[in-house]
Amino acid sequence: MLRFIVRRLIQVVPTLLLLSILLFAWLRSLPGGPAAALLGDKATPEKIAQLNTVLGLDQPVPVQYFRFLGRALTGDFGNSLITGEPVTTEIARALPATIELAMAALLLAVVLGIPLGYVAARYRGRPLDTTTVIATLVGVAVPVFFLGYLLKQFFAVDLGWFPPSGRQAVDIDATHVTGFAVLDGLVTREFDASWDALVHLVLPAVALATIPLAVIVRITRASVLDVMGSDFVRTANSKGLAPRTVRERHVLRNALLPVSTTIGLQTGLLLAGAVLTEKVFVWGGLGTLLAQAIERRDYPRLQAVVLLGALVYVIVNLLVDLSYAVIDPRVRVR
Amino acid sequence: MSALLEVEDLKVAFTRRGEPDTVAVDGVSFDVKPGEIVGLVGESGCGKSVTSLAVMRLLPERGNRVAGSIRMDGEDLLGLSDSAMRERRGRDLSMIFQDPLSSLNPVIPVGLQVTEVLTRHRGMKKDAARREAAELLDRVGIPDPTRRLDSYPHQMSGGMRQRALIAIALACTPRLLIADEPTTALDVTIQAQILDLLKQLVAETGTALVMITHDLGVVAGLCDRVNVLYAGRIVERADRHELFRQPRHPYTHGLLGSIPRLDGPPGEDLAAIRGSVNDNLPWASPEGGACAFMPRCPRALEVCAEVTPAAEEAGTRLLRCHNPVPVAEGAE
């Protein structure tokens, strides 16, 4: 098992290297550049050239790349062109917000999605199932930002049940320990802060969870139906086992295999969805950093955030593969 | 001796909305006496597996219609509630399936798959069930049974998996065991071992065995009586010796003729039954009736396309044919 993990972690290195090259080439081939974006209206060709020299952007792209790579290996991803701060500092500040949002969304999607998909499969063809199938189709089809605005308008503006934006009310004096607002409140026993953060979390988490939830429901349903028709479930029934034993011992565990793969893939999409959700709910996480960086051509920040996203994606999928080994003994021997 | 299992006029039709029903089993009647080994023989699609699943009441919950009666010890299984049927399944009657790999749950150890039937029907506690399971695996010839309890199906060979399934099926010494092509997915050398094992175990326990197969070689070595199915009906039934000595139905005759024989003249072509099971006529239709085998039958008469042959019993033999193979010709 340990060898498997180590081997997979080693595979991460070429993945990130390749991605960094692609990213670098892609950024440099975009029209405009940080200098033009920074100077705005005052941009003249001379000033742009001057600034490019200062930023090192007058060098050939391969030279820029190896400089970047050399520094990156020491943990230095440069300073943001917008704030002048080291991008690692910026990321460290924004990361907990995004993780909190993504985890909440993922939790919602998994905790609701698996039972819903299971129940739909069990009552296949009945109204409950049909409703679920149609609802999930809508769920997959609705764009995240559109749903975000709808939720915000209805539940925050019209009904006033939830705050429309932000992570915590400004008048709450919360102590920050981990950077995860809900967790901080629990750790410091400032439960009102925790509760306030949780209330802020609801709408963005629901908006972000919708697509993965719908996908998990659909995959679970299909997978359960597939397993219910399998030979070993027929064997289990031929033993006269109680329906509950058949369901829990024989159907569910086998049905979860494809679901866990889906969860891994959805986590990647969650990062993309977080950018939009954070925008709608003024969340101030990685998504906000990224959106700004794209607008302002902040190369150092863009490079760092995108590579971090890739790293998270690879690690999540490693975890999924490990969970496979827990559920499926056939994977364990390899 | 009165029968253990009596299947009478069993009909199974698969229904699909907006389409005509597909009749898979069309009035099958047969019985099984305690301790007897009865064969259900026929080619793919003749309804033999559907018959066995109907007896076990393991057909899909929806999309089919079952009519007729299936009595075990005089009790109609089709009339039982689901939970009453579950009480009997695995305890009074059990089943072995064709593909031992897909018939075992891949993600839980084999031991649990044996013990769960013991805890369910014999009320055993965990430890006792485990000891009993090891004994069962030992009885079906799995070496090192205690260690094997913790193995997963993929860690066993095909033959060993089928042995494990036999152990599961016989765990509660049922009075009836249905084996649906239990050797088809196995190597030839393993097939013989599994058949010997089945034969030995049912003899020891007094379990009656319904052997479903397309392989007349299996029937020859095992069954007391044989039912030959064609297109959902039994076309011939006889004692094993009688059937092999003297097949009367042209279909049975053709099946036996298509087996290669070691003592036949060298270079001789094997006889084949022309066409496939898809080239049949409906036994009964709005226009009247026919013999389903007619389009493939070398002995077909005009009447075969017009009148459904009735099942006629003579002694221990049942025959459904207008123009059976004469006794002298079949006897050789």
Interface residues (C-beta under 8 A of the other chain):
Chain A: G125 G229 S230 D231 F232 R234 T235 A236 N237 S238 K239 G240 L241 A242 P243 T245 R249 H250 R253 N254 I327 D328 P329 R330 V333
Chain B: M56 L58 P60 R62 M85 R86 E87 R88 R89 G90 R91 S94 M95 F97 D99 S102 S103 L104 N105 P106 V107 I108 P109 L112 E116 V117 R120 H121 Y152 H154 Q155 L165 I168 A169
